[in-house]
């Protein structure tokens, strides 16, 4: 896993939405080329994150879209005593880039 300390989270991140964009941007930067096989014969990226410009409808402007697929190991997370995030398995061991610390 890419290790970090709470001190690495920029002080401007003060909402869950900002935290999600920060974390998904990091995963996309570090692991955006990794793939997995969701079903036989198909592949998908483990992390995808990007800003999109919306040109139509009531929400014209920029939006951030992201998704991630994190292996959960065994099915213990459904019945185990730990919180779901404690069962997340690593995608890589790449260090947190310094650009994400401020």
HELIX and SHEET records of a PDB file:
HELIX    1   1 UNK A    6  UNK A    8  5                                   3    
HELIX    2   2 UNK A   16  UNK A   31  1                                  16    
HELIX    3   3 UNK A   76  UNK A   79  1                                   4    
HELIX    4   4 UNK A   84  UNK A   87  5                                   4    
HELIX    5   5 UNK A   98  UNK A  101  5                                   4    
SHEET    1   A 2 UNK A  35  UNK A  36  0                                        
SHEET    2   A 2 UNK A  44  UNK A  45 -1                                        
SHEET    1   B 2 UNK A  47  UNK A  54  0                                        
SHEET    2   B 2 UNK A  61  UNK A  68 -1                                        
END                                                                             
